[in-house]
Amino acid sequence: MDPVLIFIIIVVALGGAVWFFNNRGESSSVSAPAPKPAPAPAPVVEAEVKKVPTKTVLNKMSKKELDNFAKTEFDIKLDARLKKDDMIKAFQKEAKAQQK
C-alpha cells in the first residue's frame, strides 16, 4: 500500500476515535443555549403632580403673567379678554380638573 493512503486511514481513525470518546455521554441532538435572564423591571416613576397656586399668589401676577404661567406650566389656554379675577377662577377650575 501507498504510505500516503496509510497516513490518511490513520488520521481518519484517530479523528473518529477522538470524536467518539468526546461525544460518548451526550445525546445526538444539539443542546439549546441557556435562556437569558429576564431584564430587571424599570423603576416606576410617578408623575409629578403640580400644585395649583393659591388665589393670593395668582393675584400678584399681571394678566399677561397669569396667561403665560397657565400656558407653560399647566398647558391651559385662558381667555385674555376676561377680568383678572375671572381668569384666576377659570385657571383654578381647569388646573384642578387636570389633576383628577
N, C-alpha and C positions, 0 to 999 in steps of 0.2 A: 504494500500500500504506500501511497504517497505520504510523506511526512506532513504536508500541509493539511491533508484530509484528516489525518490522525489528530493534529492540533485542533482543528475545528470541532471534531467529535468530543474531545476532552473539554474544551471551553463550553460547549453546549451542555455537556453532562454536569460540569461543575456549576454552571448557571442554574440548571434545573434543580440541582441538589440544594443550592443556597435558597432558591425561591421556595422549594418545598418545606425546608426547615423553618423559614421565616413566616410562612402562612399556615402552619400546621394547626394552630389553635383558633384561628379566625374563621368566620363564615365567609362564604364566597361572595356575598353581596357587599357593596361599598357602603360603609357606615356614613350616616348623615352627620354634618357638623353640629356641634352643640348649639342649642338655641341661645340667642343673645339675651342678656338680662333686660328686663323691661326698663325703659328710661324712668328716671325719678320724676314724679309729678311736679309740674311747675307750681311755684308758690302762689297762693291765692292773694291777689292784690285787691283790696276793697277800694271801690270808687270813692274819691274824695268828695265828701258832702260839704258844699259851700253853705255857710250860714247866711241867712238873709239879714242884711243890716237893719238896724232899728230905724224908726222914723226920724229920730233925732240926728243920727249920722247922715241919713239921706237929705234932711233939711239943710245941712251945712253945705251941700253941693249946689252948684248952679244947675239950671235945667239942662244945659249942654253937657256938663259933667255927669249928671244923672243919666242922661241918654247914652253917653259913651260907656259909662260903667255898666249899665244894663246890657248893652250890646256885647261888650268884650268879656265880661265876667259870667254872664248868665245866658247869653245868646237870646236876649229878649228885645224885641223892637217896640219902642214906645212911641206914642203919638206926640210929637213936639208941639202940636197946636193946643194941647190941654194945659190947664193951670198946673203949676208945680205940685200942688197938693194932690191933684187928681193923677198926675204922673206917678207919684210915690205910691198911691193906693193901687194903681194898675200894676206897677212893678212888684210890689209885695205880693199881690194876688197871684201873678204869674210865677214868681220865684217859688212860692210855697207849693203851687201846683206841680212844678217841675220836681220838687223834692219827694213827692209821693210816689 
